[in-house]
Amino acid sequence: MKRRDRLVKQVMDHLDFLIGSVSTKGLKSEAWNLTSTVEGKTVTRHIPIAMLPAVRHMTERHRKLKTLLKELGETNWLLAKEGVELKDYGTL
């Protein structure tokens, strides 16, 4: 259960995230985009230069969150197979 508790805490610590990828608009200008898919369509949003570090940090958090959720899902499966009631741990 310690592993699960650690993973739950790490997931909670990564909830300030953005989904998408950061890309430049081209070599001639210092302009940046955040591109993601919304309801099957590609959506591109302009990123002001001042926000670029924060947006990059938040998209990295999304990548880490996906990894953590996969690991948490596997851990939950192993605990469920052992008959552990996850609702007793306050997260269900």
MOPAC internal coordinates of N, CA, C and O (Angstrom, degrees):
PM7 1SCF
backbone

  N    0.0000 0     0.00 0     0.00 0    0    0    0
  C    1.4544 1     0.00 0     0.00 0    1    0    0
  C    1.5296 1   111.93 1     0.00 0    2    1    0
  O    1.2310 1   120.32 1   154.54 1    3    2    1
  N    1.3319 1   117.00 1   -25.46 1    3    2    1
  C    1.4677 1   118.93 1   179.44 1    5    3    2
  C    1.5167 1   111.04 1   -61.38 1    6    5    3
  O    1.2310 1   120.90 1   141.19 1    7    6    5
  N    1.3347 1   115.88 1   -38.81 1    7    6    5
  C    1.4738 1   119.24 1   178.96 1    9    7    6
  C    1.5215 1   110.24 1   -62.96 1   10    9    7
  O    1.2310 1   120.60 1   135.58 1   11   10    9
  N    1.3313 1   116.45 1   -44.42 1   11   10    9
  C    1.4683 1   120.74 1  -179.90 1   13   11   10
  C    1.5242 1   110.71 1   -63.24 1   14   13   11
  O    1.2310 1   120.35 1   136.25 1   15   14   13
  N    1.3257 1   116.94 1   -43.75 1   15   14   13
  C    1.4653 1   120.88 1   179.50 1   17   15   14
  C    1.5287 1   110.64 1   -60.91 1   18   17   15
  O    1.2310 1   120.50 1   138.53 1   19   18   17
  N    1.3381 1   116.65 1   -41.47 1   19   18   17
  C    1.4630 1   120.94 1   178.53 1   21   19   18
  C    1.5253 1   110.52 1   -63.14 1   22   21   19
  O    1.2310 1   120.71 1   136.66 1   23   22   21
  N    1.3505 1   116.25 1   -43.34 1   23   22   21
  C    1.4607 1   120.28 1  -179.64 1   25   23   22
  C    1.5262 1   111.52 1   -65.05 1   26   25   23
  O    1.2310 1   120.17 1   138.13 1   27   26   25
  N    1.3285 1   117.29 1   -41.87 1   27   26   25
  C    1.4650 1   121.19 1   178.82 1   29   27   26
  C    1.5254 1   109.87 1   -60.83 1   30   29   27
  O    1.2310 1   120.19 1   137.26 1   31   30   29
  N    1.3367 1   117.24 1   -42.74 1   31   30   29
  C    1.4622 1   120.32 1   178.49 1   33   31   30
  C    1.5274 1   110.41 1   -63.84 1   34   33   31
  O    1.2310 1   120.11 1   137.19 1   35   34   33
  N    1.3309 1   117.40 1   -42.81 1   35   34   33
  C    1.4631 1   120.13 1  -179.93 1   37   35   34
  C    1.5306 1   111.01 1   -64.34 1   38   37   35
  O    1.2310 1   120.02 1   140.65 1   39   38   37
  N    1.3245 1   117.57 1   -39.35 1   39   38   37
  C    1.4697 1   120.67 1   176.94 1   41   39   38
  C    1.5249 1   109.62 1   -61.03 1   42   41   39
  O    1.2310 1   120.62 1   134.20 1   43   42   41
  N    1.3120 1   116.43 1   -45.80 1   43   42   41
  C    1.4684 1   120.16 1  -179.86 1   45   43   42
  C    1.5266 1   111.31 1   -62.06 1   46   45   43
  O    1.2310 1   120.12 1   147.62 1   47   46   45
  N    1.3230 1   117.37 1   -32.38 1   47   46   45
  C    1.4577 1   121.77 1   179.93 1   49   47   46
  C    1.5262 1   113.11 1   -74.90 1   50   49   47
  O    1.2310 1   119.80 1   168.36 1   51   50   49
  N    1.3366 1   118.00 1   -11.64 1   51   50   49
  C    1.4668 1   121.66 1  -176.16 1   53   51   50
  C    1.5310 1   113.18 1  -113.58 1   54   53   51
  O    1.2310 1   119.99 1  -157.04 1   55   54   53
  N    1.3055 1   117.62 1    22.96 1   55   54   53
  C    1.4614 1   120.01 1  -176.15 1   57   55   54
  C    1.5246 1   114.32 1   -81.43 1   58   57   55
  O    1.2310 1   119.50 1   171.57 1   59   58   57
  N    1.3098 1   118.56 1    -8.43 1   59   58   57
  C    1.4721 1   119.99 1   173.85 1   61   59   58
  C    1.5310 1   107.75 1   -92.70 1   62   61   59
  O    1.2310 1   121.13 1   -94.80 1   63   62   61
  N    1.3286 1   115.45 1    85.20 1   63   62   61
  C    1.4609 1   121.21 1  -173.75 1   65   63   62
  C    1.5155 1   111.18 1  -132.87 1   66   65   63
  O    1.2310 1   121.39 1   -16.79 1   67   66   65
  N    1.3254 1   114.95 1   163.21 1   67   66   65
  C    1.4624 1   122.76 1   171.95 1   69   67   66
  C    1.5198 1   107.82 1  -126.74 1   70   69   67
  O    1.2310 1   120.88 1   -40.45 1   71   70   69
  N    1.3206 1   115.93 1   139.55 1   71   70   69
  C    1.4616 1   120.92 1   177.23 1   73   71   70
  C    1.5194 1   107.98 1   -95.25 1   74   73   71
  O    1.2310 1   120.81 1   -51.24 1   75   74   73
  N    1.3032 1   116.06 1   128.76 1   75   74   73
  C    1.4502 1   120.31 1   176.96 1   77   75   74
  C    1.5129 1   111.31 1   143.48 1   78   77   75
  O    1.2310 1   121.74 1     1.81 1   79   78   77
  N    1.3095 1   114.28 1  -178.19 1   79   78   77
  C    1.4618 1   119.92 1   178.24 1   81   79   78
  C    1.5234 1   109.27 1  -124.28 1   82   81   79
  O    1.2310 1   121.23 1   -34.75 1   83   82   81
  N    1.3155 1   115.25 1   145.25 1   83   82   81
  C    1.4535 1   122.65 1  -179.75 1   85   83   82
  C    1.5234 1   107.94 1   -93.74 1   86   85   83
  O    1.2310 1   120.96 1   -49.37 1   87   86   85
  N    1.3206 1   115.76 1   130.63 1   87   86   85
  C    1.4681 1   119.84 1   178.44 1   89   87   86
  C    1.5190 1   109.39 1  -142.93 1   90   89   87
  O    1.2310 1   121.32 1   -20.11 1   91   90   89
  N    1.3208 1   115.09 1   159.89 1   91   90   89
  C    1.4566 1   120.94 1   178.76 1   93   91   90
  C    1.5266 1   109.50 1   -90.57 1   94   93   91
  O    1.2310 1   120.91 1   -24.51 1   95   94   93
  N    1.3058 1   115.87 1   155.49 1   95   94   93
  C    1.4613 1   120.10 1   179.20 1   97   95   94
  C    1.5191 1   111.89 1   -82.77 1   98   97   95
  O    1.2310 1   120.03 1   168.89 1   99   98   97
  N    1.3089 1   117.56 1   -11.11 1   99   98   97
  C    1.4608 1   120.76 1   179.97 1  101   99   98
  C    1.5028 1   111.36 1   152.63 1  102  101   99
  O    1.2310 1   121.02 1    -4.49 1  103  102  101
  N    1.3037 1   115.65 1   175.51 1  103  102  101
  C    1.4550 1   120.68 1  -176.25 1  105  103  102
  C    1.5184 1   113.45 1   -78.97 1  106  105  103
  O    1.2310 1   119.77 1   157.28 1  107  106  105
  N    1.3122 1   118.03 1   -22.72 1  107  106  105
  C    1.4603 1   120.84 1  -173.89 1  109  107  106
  C    1.5250 1   113.99 1   -82.79 1  110  109  107
  O    1.2310 1   119.89 1   161.42 1  111  110  109
  N    1.3158 1   117.81 1   -18.58 1  111  110  109
  C    1.4617 1   119.18 1  -178.04 1  113  111  110
  C    1.5266 1   109.72 1  -133.72 1  114  113  111
  O    1.2310 1   121.62 1   -26.16 1  115  114  113
  N    1.3284 1   114.51 1   153.84 1  115  114  113
  C    1.4456 1   119.72 1   177.07 1  117  115  114
  C    1.5233 1   108.30 1   -95.62 1  118  117  115
  O    1.2310 1   120.74 1  -107.25 1  119  118  117
  N    1.3080 1   116.19 1    72.75 1  119  118  117
  C    1.4627 1   122.07 1   179.53 1  121  119  118
  C    1.5241 1   107.81 1  -127.07 1  122  121  119
  O    1.2310 1   120.97 1   -34.08 1  123  122  121
  N    1.3210 1   115.76 1   145.92 1  123  122  121
  C    1.4621 1   120.85 1  -174.14 1  125  123  122
  C    1.5218 1   110.74 1  -130.13 1  126  125  123
  O    1.2310 1   121.19 1   -27.46 1  127  126  125
  N    1.3391 1   115.34 1   152.54 1  127  126  125
  C    1.4612 1   123.28 1   178.76 1  129  127  126
  C    1.5164 1   110.59 1  -126.21 1  130  129  127
  O    1.2310 1   121.24 1   -27.07 1  131  130  129
  N    1.3127 1   115.24 1   152.93 1  131  130  129
  C    1.4561 1   122.97 1   167.14 1  133  131  130
  C    1.5213 1   105.53 1  -112.75 1  134  133  131
  O    1.2310 1   120.57 1   -61.97 1  135  134  133
  N    1.3224 1   116.51 1   118.03 1  135  134  133
  C    1.4625 1   121.34 1  -176.88 1  137  135  134
  C    1.5185 1   109.20 1  -113.07 1  138  137  135
  O    1.2310 1   120.81 1   -47.79 1  139  138  137
  N    1.3362 1   116.05 1   132.21 1  139  138  137
  C    1.4629 1   121.48 1   177.49 1  141  139  138
  C    1.5245 1   108.64 1  -149.01 1  142  141  139
  O    1.2310 1   121.31 1    -7.35 1  143  142  141
  N    1.3108 1   115.10 1   172.65 1  143  142  141
  C    1.4584 1   121.21 1   178.67 1  145  143  142
  C    1.5231 1   109.02 1  -107.85 1  146  145  143
  O    1.2310 1   120.70 1   -52.27 1  147  146  145
  N    1.3261 1   116.26 1   127.73 1  147  146  145
  C    1.4597 1   122.41 1   178.71 1  149  147  146
  C    1.5175 1   107.42 1  -126.24 1  150  149  147
  O    1.2310 1   120.55 1   -61.88 1  151  150  149
  N    1.3202 1   116.56 1   118.12 1  151  150  149
  C    1.4669 1   122.70 1  -179.49 1  153  151  150
  C    1.5285 1   111.64 1    51.03 1  154  153  151
  O    1.2310 1   120.76 1  -136.94 1  155  154  153
  N    1.3354 1   116.14 1    43.06 1  155  154  153
  C    1.4508 1   121.62 1   175.58 1  157  155  154
  C    1.5177 1   115.45 1    81.91 1  158  157  155
  O    1.2310 1   120.02 1  -178.22 1  159  158  157
  N    1.3084 1   117.57 1     1.78 1  159  158  157
  C    1.4657 1   121.13 1  -179.72 1  161  159  158
  C    1.5275 1   109.90 1  -117.98 1  162  161  159
  O    1.2310 1   120.92 1   -37.40 1  163  162  161
  N    1.3206 1   115.85 1   142.60 1  163  162  161
  C    1.4544 1   121.20 1   177.29 1  165  163  162
  C    1.5211 1   109.59 1   -76.42 1  166  165  163
  O    1.2310 1   121.08 1   -51.60 1  167  166  165
  N    1.3261 1   115.53 1   128.40 1  167  166  165
  C    1.4543 1   122.17 1   179.76 1  169  167  166
  C    1.5207 1   107.62 1  -120.35 1  170  169  167
  O    1.2310 1   120.71 1   -49.45 1  171  170  169
  N    1.3261 1   116.26 1   130.55 1  171  170  169
  C    1.4561 1   122.07 1   179.35 1  173  171  170
  C    1.5154 1   108.95 1  -117.77 1  174  173  171
  O    1.2310 1   121.30 1   -49.59 1  175  174  173
  N    1.3280 1   115.11 1   130.41 1  175  174  173
  C    1.4613 1   120.98 1   179.36 1  177  175  174
  C    1.5209 1   108.98 1  -120.80 1  178  177  175
  O    1.2310 1   120.74 1   -41.54 1  179  178  177
  N    1.3139 1   116.20 1   138.46 1  179  178  177
  C    1.4603 1   121.30 1   177.30 1  181  179  178
  C    1.5240 1   109.17 1   -72.65 1  182  181  179
  O    1.2310 1   120.55 1   -42.46 1  183  182  181
  N    1.3349 1   116.55 1   137.54 1  183  182  181
  C    1.4610 1   122.31 1   176.37 1  185  183  182
  C    1.5274 1   107.94 1  -109.91 1  186  185  183
  O    1.2310 1   119.93 1   -64.05 1  187  186  185
  N    1.3269 1   117.74 1   115.95 1  187  186  185
  C    1.4648 1   119.08 1   173.22 1  189  187  186
  C    1.5357 1   110.09 1   -60.94 1  190  189  187
  O    1.2310 1   120.19 1   -36.86 1  191  190  189
  N    1.3094 1   117.25 1   143.14 1  191  190  189
  C    1.4639 1   122.43 1  -177.12 1  193  191  190
  C    1.5359 1   111.39 1   -51.77 1  194  193  191
  O    1.2310 1   120.26 1   138.92 1  195  194  193
  N    1.3170 1   117.11 1   -41.08 1  195  194  193
  C    1.4679 1   120.65 1  -178.44 1  197  195  194
  C    1.5306 1   112.21 1   -62.52 1  198  197  195
  O    1.2310 1   120.37 1   153.71 1  199  198  197
  N    1.3281 1   116.89 1   -26.29 1  199  198  197
  C    1.4676 1   120.95 1  -178.26 1  201  199  198
  C    1.5302 1   113.03 1   -91.47 1  202  201  199
  O    1.2310 1   119.69 1   170.63 1  203  202  201
  N    1.3144 1   118.20 1    -9.37 1  203  202  201
  C    1.4586 1   121.73 1  -173.84 1  205  203  202
  C    1.5268 1   113.86 1   -54.27 1  206  205  203
  O    1.2310 1   118.47 1   131.30 1  207  206  205
  N    1.3357 1   120.52 1   -48.70 1  207  206  205
  C    1.4683 1   118.70 1   179.46 1  209  207  206
  C    1.5294 1   113.11 1   -60.30 1  210  209  207
  O    1.2310 1   120.21 1   138.63 1  211  210  209
  N    1.3314 1   117.21 1   -41.37 1  211  210  209
  C    1.4621 1   120.98 1   179.81 1  213  211  210
  C    1.5250 1   111.09 1   -65.76 1  214  213  211
  O    1.2310 1   120.19 1   137.52 1  215  214  213
  N    1.3301 1   117.25 1   -42.48 1  215  214  213
  C    1.4626 1   120.94 1   179.84 1  217  215  214
  C    1.5243 1   110.33 1   -64.61 1  218  217  215
  O    1.2310 1   120.06 1   137.25 1  219  218  217
  N    1.3166 1   117.49 1   -42.75 1  219  218  217
  C    1.4743 1   120.22 1   177.26 1  221  219  218
  C    1.5259 1   110.80 1   -60.94 1  222  221  219
  O    1.2310 1   120.78 1   137.23 1  223  222  221
  N    1.3267 1   116.11 1   -42.77 1  223  222  221
  C    1.4683 1   120.66 1   179.01 1  225  223  222
  C    1.5348 1   110.49 1   -61.83 1  226  225  223
  O    1.2310 1   120.71 1   137.09 1  227  226  225
  N    1.3180 1   116.25 1   -42.91 1  227  226  225
  C    1.4646 1   120.15 1  -177.64 1  229  227  226
  C    1.5321 1   112.43 1   -71.08 1  230  229  227
  O    1.2310 1   119.60 1   146.48 1  231  230  229
  N    1.3280 1   118.37 1   -33.52 1  231  230  229
  C    1.4702 1   119.51 1   175.97 1  233  231  230
  C    1.5236 1   110.33 1   -71.23 1  234  233  231
  O    1.2310 1   119.90 1   147.09 1  235  234  233
  N    1.3259 1   117.79 1   -32.91 1  235  234  233
  C    1.4685 1   120.86 1   175.20 1  237  235  234
  C    1.5246 1   110.12 1   -66.30 1  238  237  235
  O    1.2310 1   120.55 1   142.03 1  239  238  237
  N    1.3218 1   116.55 1   -37.97 1  239  238  237
  C    1.4719 1   120.20 1   176.48 1  241  239  238
  C    1.5251 1   110.79 1   -60.89 1  242  241  239
  O    1.2310 1   119.95 1   143.56 1  243  242  241
  N    1.3283 1   117.71 1   -36.44 1  243  242  241
  C    1.4594 1   120.73 1   178.29 1  245  243  242
  C    1.5317 1   110.68 1   -63.90 1  246  245  243
  O    1.2310 1   120.52 1   136.90 1  247  246  245
  N    1.3306 1   116.61 1   -43.10 1  247  246  245
  C    1.4694 1   119.70 1   177.51 1  249  247  246
  C    1.5288 1   110.93 1   -61.12 1  250  249  247
  O    1.2310 1   120.43 1   136.40 1  251  250  249
  N    1.3296 1   116.78 1   -43.60 1  251  250  249
  C    1.4631 1   121.24 1   178.56 1  253  251  250
  C    1.5212 1   110.54 1   -65.14 1  254  253  251
  O    1.2310 1   120.07 1   139.59 1  255  254  253
  N    1.3266 1   117.46 1   -40.41 1  255  254  253
  C    1.4639 1   121.91 1  -179.76 1  257  255  254
  C    1.5247 1   110.97 1   -61.77 1  258  257  255
  O    1.2310 1   120.21 1   138.64 1  259  258  257
  N    1.3324 1   117.20 1   -41.36 1  259  258  257
  C    1.4707 1   120.03 1   177.88 1  261  259  258
  C    1.5266 1   110.79 1   -60.38 1  262  261  259
  O    1.2310 1   120.45 1   137.93 1  263  262  261
  N    1.3229 1   116.75 1   -42.07 1  263  262  261
  C    1.4638 1   121.27 1   178.40 1  265  263  262
  C    1.5259 1   110.59 1   -64.24 1  266  265  263
  O    1.2310 1   120.58 1   134.57 1  267  266  265
  N    1.3309 1   116.50 1   -45.43 1  267  266  265
  C    1.4654 1   120.59 1   179.72 1  269  267  266
  C    1.5266 1   111.68 1   -61.84 1  270  269  267
  O    1.2310 1   120.31 1   139.13 1  271  270  269
  N    1.3309 1   117.01 1   -40.87 1  271  270  269
  C    1.4630 1   119.77 1  -179.15 1  273  271  270
  C    1.5267 1   111.76 1   -66.27 1  274  273  271
  O    1.2310 1   120.15 1   142.55 1  275  274  273
  N    1.3267 1   117.32 1   -37.45 1  275  274  273
  C    1.4623 1   119.89 1   175.48 1  277  275  274
  C    1.5257 1   110.81 1   -62.14 1  278  277  275
  O    1.2310 1   121.06 1   135.11 1  279  278  277
  N    1.3285 1   115.58 1   -44.89 1  279  278  277
  C    1.4641 1   120.34 1   179.87 1  281  279  278
  C    1.5275 1   110.99 1   -65.24 1  282  281  279
  O    1.2310 1   120.45 1   138.87 1  283  282  281
  N    1.3341 1   116.75 1   -41.13 1  283  282  281
  C    1.4635 1   120.85 1   178.28 1  285  283  282
  C    1.5237 1   110.72 1   -64.94 1  286  285  283
  O    1.2310 1   120.15 1   139.77 1  287  286  285
  N    1.3222 1   117.31 1   -40.23 1  287  286  285
  C    1.4608 1   120.39 1   177.69 1  289  287  286
  C    1.5175 1   111.86 1   -61.04 1  290  289  287
  O    1.2310 1   120.57 1   136.93 1  291  290  289
  N    1.3251 1   116.52 1   -43.07 1  291  290  289
  C    1.4678 1   120.59 1   178.28 1  293  291  290
  C    1.5243 1   110.77 1   -65.13 1  294  293  291
  O    1.2310 1   120.57 1   138.56 1  295  294  293
  N    1.3246 1   116.52 1   -41.44 1  295  294  293
  C    1.4683 1   120.57 1   178.42 1  297  295  294
  C    1.5245 1   110.70 1   -63.82 1  298  297  295
  O    1.2310 1   120.44 1   136.78 1  299  298  297
  N    1.3305 1   116.77 1   -43.22 1  299  298  297
  C    1.4695 1   120.24 1   177.59 1  301  299  298
  C    1.5244 1   111.15 1   -60.60 1  302  301  299
  O    1.2310 1   120.62 1   140.22 1  303  302  301
  N    1.3270 1   116.42 1   -39.78 1  303  302  301
  C    1.4653 1   120.14 1   179.42 1  305  303  302
  C    1.5264 1   110.53 1   -63.07 1  306  305  303
  O    1.2310 1   120.44 1   135.10 1  307  306  305
  N    1.3173 1   116.76 1   -44.90 1  307  306  305
  C    1.4691 1   120.18 1   179.87 1  309  307  306
  C    1.5246 1   110.96 1   -62.90 1  310  309  307
  O    1.2310 1   120.32 1   139.26 1  311  310  309
  N    1.3291 1   116.99 1   -40.74 1  311  310  309
  C    1.4607 1   120.26 1   178.01 1  313  311  310
  C    1.5232 1   111.57 1   -67.48 1  314  313  311
  O    1.2310 1   120.09 1   139.65 1  315  314  313
  N    1.3242 1   117.42 1   -40.35 1  315  314  313
  C    1.4697 1   121.14 1   179.07 1  317  315  314
  C    1.5312 1   110.29 1   -63.39 1  318  317  315
  O    1.2310 1   120.46 1   140.45 1  319  318  317
  N    1.3394 1   116.72 1   -39.55 1  319  318  317
  C    1.4664 1   120.39 1   177.52 1  321  319  318
  C    1.5254 1   111.53 1   -61.70 1  322  321  319
  O    1.2310 1   120.56 1   148.47 1  323  322  321
  N    1.3233 1   116.53 1   -31.53 1  323  322  321
  C    1.4615 1   121.22 1   179.17 1  325  323  322
  C    1.5275 1   111.99 1   -82.85 1  326  325  323
  O    1.2310 1   120.35 1   176.27 1  327  326  325
  N    1.3338 1   116.94 1    -3.73 1  327  326  325
  C    1.4591 1   120.95 1   178.11 1  329  327  326
  C    1.5134 1   114.72 1    86.36 1  330  329  327
  O    1.2310 1   119.83 1  -165.09 1  331  330  329
  N    1.3174 1   117.94 1    14.91 1  331  330  329
  C    1.4704 1   121.46 1   179.09 1  333  331  330
  C    1.5217 1   108.90 1   -73.83 1  334  333  331
  O    1.2310 1   120.31 1   -49.75 1  335  334  333
  N    1.3270 1   117.02 1   130.25 1  335  334  333
  C    1.4659 1   122.03 1   177.40 1  337  335  334
  C    1.5273 1   108.72 1   -85.54 1  338  337  335
  O    1.2310 1   120.39 1   -74.86 1  339  338  337
  N    1.3203 1   116.86 1   105.14 1  339  338  337
  C    1.4618 1   121.20 1  -176.53 1  341  339  338
  C    1.5271 1   111.44 1   -68.38 1  342  341  339
  O    1.2310 1   119.69 1   155.37 1  343  342  341
  N    1.3298 1   118.19 1   -24.63 1  343  342  341
  C    1.4599 1   119.75 1   179.99 1  345  343  342
  C    1.5285 1   111.71 1   -65.33 1  346  345  343
  O    1.2310 1   120.26 1   159.81 1  347  346  345
  N    1.3381 1   117.10 1   -20.19 1  347  346  345
  C    1.4692 1   121.01 1   177.60 1  349  347  346
  C    1.5350 1   111.81 1   -72.00 1  350  349  347
  O    1.2310 1   120.51 1   170.63 1  351  350  349
  N    1.3282 1   116.63 1    -9.37 1  351  350  349
  C    1.4623 1   120.06 1  -177.11 1  353  351  350
  C    1.5076 1   112.95 1  -105.70 1  354  353  351
  O    1.2310 1   119.83 1  -167.62 1  355  354  353
  N    1.3302 1   117.93 1    12.38 1  355  354  353
  C    1.4504 1   122.38 1   169.48 1  357  355  354
  C    1.5169 1   116.74 1    79.39 1  358  357  355
  O    1.2310 1   119.43 1  -174.11 1  359  358  357
  N    1.3227 1   118.68 1     5.89 1  359  358  357
  C    1.4495 1   118.61 1  -178.80 1  361  359  358
  C    1.5187 1   112.71 1  -108.22 1  362  361  359
  O    1.2310 1   119.36 1   179.03 1  363  362  361
  N    1.3058 1   118.83 1    -0.97 1  363  362  361
  C    1.4609 1   121.81 1   175.90 1  365  363  362
  C    1.5035 1   110.64 1  -110.84 1  366  365  363
  O    1.2310 1   120.10 1   180.00 1  367  366  365

